[in-house]
Amino acid sequence: MLRIEFLHGIVDGLHHIEIDEDDQEIRVTVFLGLDPDLRGGWYAPVGLTGWTKAKTSRPVGRRRISDGAER
């Protein structure tokens, strides 16, 4: 099980995550989406911390964990 931390703003939040794994690496990509309840107006850009959990197909072991958005 992985605990994934990410930054988001006031108007967006976690939409979903994708896990792509092989024998050497686990690539985690976090997708944010706009909160449909917050429409219009002005919002200050704020970095809020959020977290979620994801299950891998097998234990992490010695595999490298990387940011899938950097590929």
C-alpha positions, 0 to 999 in steps of 0.5 A, spaced: 500 500 500 502 506 498 500 513 501 500 518 496 501 526 498 499 531 493 498 539 493 492 542 490 488 549 490 481 551 493 478 550 486 481 543 485 481 536 488 483 529 487 480 526 481 483 520 480 490 516 480 494 511 475 499 506 477 503 503 472 508 498 475 513 493 472 519 489 476 523 495 477 519 501 478 512 504 480 510 510 476 504 514 480 500 519 476 495 524 480 490 527 476 486 533 479 479 536 477 475 542 478 470 542 484 463 543 481 461 546 487 466 552 486 464 556 480 465 563 478 468 568 483 476 569 484 480 565 488 487 565 491 492 560 489 493 556 495 497 550 496 493 545 500 496 538 502 492 532 500 493 524 501 490 518 498 492 511 498 493 506 492 494 498 492 500 495 488 499 489 485 505 486 489 509 489 495 513 495 493 520 492 495 526 495 492 522 498 486 523 505 485 517 510 486 517 515 481 512 521 478 508 519 472 507 526 470 515 527 469 515 521 463 
